[in-house]
Amino acid sequence: MISLPETIRTVRWMVRDTFRQSLHTKLFWVMLGVTVLCTAFCASIHVKGGPSVAPGDPLYTLPKQEAHKEGGEDEVTKDGVQIKDGEISFGFGAVKSPIGKTKEDSVKFVQIWIAGVVADSLGVLLALIWTAGFLPTFLEPSSATVLLAKPAPRWAILLGKYLGVVGFVIVQAVMFVGGTWLALGFATNVWNPSYWLAVPLLVVNFAIFYSVSTFIAVCTRSTVAAAFGTLLFWVLAWAMNYTHHHLAAFPVQGLGGMSHYLLEVGYWFLPKPFDMSGIFFEAMGGQGFFSEAGELSILKSRGQFHPEASVAASAGFAVVTLASAAYELHTTDY
């Protein structure tokens, strides 16, 4: 009978071993390199703020230099056109673009792009691919780690490895968000604390889908299967999530009751990446910069979108998937 302290030590040791493995495989440095590149890009940004754009302001904007070609600023503003007299530059002035928002809003726009596109979409998918090899390598029968840890409960070994990978991603997410936040802050003198919300949102999104990678790794012991199987599952979950919301927002005539039932079951059972993107978008304050997905807007207006329940159901799926992976590992003959 393994005691609780021994189980805790096993989990802690596996977490530490995961970080050791990340250094050995150079994955830690690869992801850190991506963070350094994005931080350098943020440090190269300079913003000169323009006028604020509030509700009711002119919908049409024109760069200041173009306004002079059209007869002057006074002439174009009579026609309801707003002058863009702000400017944002990238690459230490290599690329410049006029802006019609304040400096704070312009920096927030950049942060939403970095957190929403680079980190939440591309970053999470790349992290799932890059970390797919942690478990298959560890679960090889000849692995010294498995042999040494056999006296401990296998579920504790698996949980420790899972928490180690999630902890590794937390460290990388903190360095990415912290580095880009500091670089933008020093470059523009704009310090937006809401940008830090990206860290828990990114980690939760990754942790949910990494449970699928864990299950596939235990079943196949294949890095390729874990990586591409998880990506295919992400596509399936996104398609189910989007289809459910689209048909709820825009009902289709003739769709049977069984089809609606299966959609509801599939939606609540599977993870919800489309919902997670919408939650991320709203938490980062993207409403003033991008148009929200029409399906989500309609469901919100009807009171049919429940973000807390969506996240809870996705987290529940991750728990069930991890439990299934632990059972599979327990019954595997080494």
N, C-alpha and C positions, 0 to 999 in steps of 0.2 A: 504494500500500500504506500503510494507516494504522498508525502505530506504537502500541505499548502505552501509552506516556505520553499520546499524543493521545486514545486511547480512554478512558483514565482521566479526562482532563480533560473529555471530552464527558459522561461519566456524572456527574462532579461538578458540571458546569455545569447539567445537567438537574435534578439534585437541588435546586440552589439556585434554579433557575427555578420549580420546583414550589412552594417556599415563597413565592416572590414572587407566584405565581399565587393562592395561598391568601389572601394579604393583599389582593390586588387584588379578588378576588371576595367578600371579607369572611367567607369560610368559617372562617378562623382565629379571628375574633372571635366568630362564632356558637358554635363549639364551646367556646371559652374562656368564653362566657357561661353555657353549660350547666354547666361545671365550677364557676364562681363560685356558681351557684344551689345546686348539690349541696354545695359547701363551706359555704355559709351555713346550709343545713339541718343539716349535721353539727355546726356550731358552736352550734346552738340546742338540742342534745341534752344532757340531764342524767340521770345514772344514779345511783340509790342501790341498792347491791347487796343481793341477798337471799341465802338459803342456797344452797350448792352442791347440784347434783343429780347424784348418783353412781349407778352401776348398783346396783340393789337398793333405792333410795329409793322412797317412795310414788309411785304413778303419778298419783294424783289431787291436784290443788292447789286452793287456795281463797284469794282475797284476804283480807288481815288483817281488813278491815272487815266482810267477809261472815262470817268465822268468829265474830265476836262476836254476830251475829244468830242463829247456829246453836247457841248455848249456850256459846261461849267457845273459846279455843284448845286448852285441855286436852281438852275434850270431843271436838272434831273430830279431833285427832291420835290419839285412841284408836281411831278408825275407819280409820286408815291414810291420812289426808288430810294433805298437807303445806301449811303456811301460807306464802303469798306475802307476805313483808314487805318485798320490794324494790320499787322503782318506777323507771320510765323516763318521761321527759317530752320532748316535742318542741315546737318553736316557742317556746322560752324559757318553758316551763310551760303553753302553751296547751292541749296535749293530754297527758294522763297515763294511764299504764297500769301495773298491778301486774305484777311479774315474780317468777319463782321461781328465778332463776339468779344467779350471782355477777355483780359489776360487769364483770369481764373477759369472761365468757361473753356477757353482754348486749351489750357493745360489739362482740364478735366476730359476734354475730347480725346487728347492724346493718351491719357491714362485708360480710358475706356477701350480704345483700340488695342493698347498693349495688354491689358488684363483680359478683355473679352475675346480678342481674335488670337493674339500670340500665345497667351497663357491658357485661357479656358478652353478654346477649341483645339488649336494646333498643339499647344503644350501638353494638355492632358492625354491626347492620343499618342503623342510621341513618348510620353512617360510610360504609358501602357505597353508600348512596343519595347522600349529600352529596358524596362524592368521585368519583361516576360521571362528572361533567362534566369532569374534568381532562384525560383523554385525547382524547375527541371534539373538544373545542375546539382542542387542540394539533395534532390530526391533520388539520385542515382544510387543503386544498391552498393556500389563500391565507394561511395562518398564517406570520408572519415568522419564528417560531422554527424551523419545519420548513425553510424556505428557507435560513436561515443555517446550519443544522446539516447540510445535505445532504451535504457532503463526508465527514462522519463515518459510520461503519457504522450502519445503521438499527437493528440489534439493540442497539447501545450506547445509542442515543437512547431506545429503548423501555425498556431496563433502567434507565437513569437516571431516567426518568419514574416507573417502577414503584417503584424504591427511594426516590425523592423522596416519593411518596404514603405509602409505608410509614413512612418517616422522620417525615413530618408526623404520622401517627397515633401513632408512638412518643412524640413530644413531647407530644401531647395526652393520651395515656394516663398519662405520667409526671406531668403537671400535675394530672390528675384524681385519680389515686391519691394523689399527694403532698399535694394540697390537702385532700382529705377525711380523709386519715390525720392530718395536722397538726391540722385542726379538731377531729376526735374526740379526739385526744390531749390538746389543751389544754382541751377541754370536760369530759373525763372523767378525765384523768390515766391513761389506759390506752393503752399504746403496743405494738401488736401487729405485730411485724416481718413475720409471714407474709402480711399483707395486701398487701405489695409483690409477692408472686408473681402477683398479678393482672396486672401489666404485661406480662411475657413471654407469659402465656397469652392475653391479649387480642390482642396484636400477632400472634402466630402464627395465631390464628383468623381475624383480619382478612386477613392476608397470603395465606392459602390461597384465600380466596374472592375477593380482589381480583384474583388471576390470571385468574379467570373474567371479571370486569368488564373487564380489560385485553384479553382475547381478543375479547369482544363489541364493545368500542369500536373495535378495529382493523378488525374485519369490517364494522361498520355505520356507524361515525363518528356514532353517535346516543347522546346522553345518556340519553334515555328507554329505549332498548333496553338500554344497559349497566346502568342502575339496576334496571329491572324484570326483565330477563333474569337478572341475578345473584340477585335475590330468589327468582324461580321455581326457579332451579337449586338454591338453598339448601334450598327446600322439598323438591325431588326428592331431594337428597342426604340430608336428614334422614329422609324417608320410607323410603328404601332402608336406611339405617343402622338405624332402629328396627325395620323389618320383619325384617331379618336377625336381630337379637338376639331379637326376640319369638318367631320360629319356632325359633330355636336353643334358647331357654329353655323354650318350650311347643310341642313338635313337634305337627304336624297330620297326622292319619292320611290316607293317600292322596296326599300330595304327592309328585310324581314326582321322579326323580333329576335330570332336566334342570332342573326348577325350583330345586332346591337348588344346582345348579351355577351357574345364572344369578344366583342370590342371592349366592353367594360371589364371583363375578366382579364383580358390581355393587358389593358391599360393599368389596372391596379396591381397586377402581379409583377409585371416587368419594371425595370428602372425607367426613369422618365427624363432622358437628356434634353428633350425639347422644353420641358417645364423648368429644368435646372438652368437652361440658358436664359429663359424669361425671368427667373428669379434673380440670376446674376445681373441681367440687364437693368432690372428695376433697382436692385441694391446699389449698383454703381451710379445710379442717376442718369441712365442713358436716354430717358424720355425726351429730354430737350435737344438731343442730337440725332437720334435715329428713330424711325417709325417702328413701333412695336408690331410684332406679328399680328395680322388681322384676327386670326383665330383666338389668340389670347385676349385681345382687346374686347372681342364680342363676349367671350365667356366671362371675363371680369365684370363687364357691364351687366350681365345677367346674374352675377353672383354664383357662377358655376365653376369657378377656378379656385381651388383650395391649396395654396402653396405648402402650408404646414403638413397637410395630409399627404401631399405628393412626396415631400421629402421623407416623411415617416415611412410611407409604403416602400420607397426605394431603399431606405436603410434596412427595413425589415427583410427585403429581398436579399440584401447583402448578408445578413445574419443567417438566413436559411441556406444560402449558397455556401457560406463558410462551414456551417454545420454539416452539410452534405459532403464537402471536401474532407472534413475531419473524419467522418464515418468511412469514407472511401479509403483514406490513408490507414485507418485503424484496421480495416479488413484486408489490406494489401499484404501479401506474403513477401517478406524480405529475406 
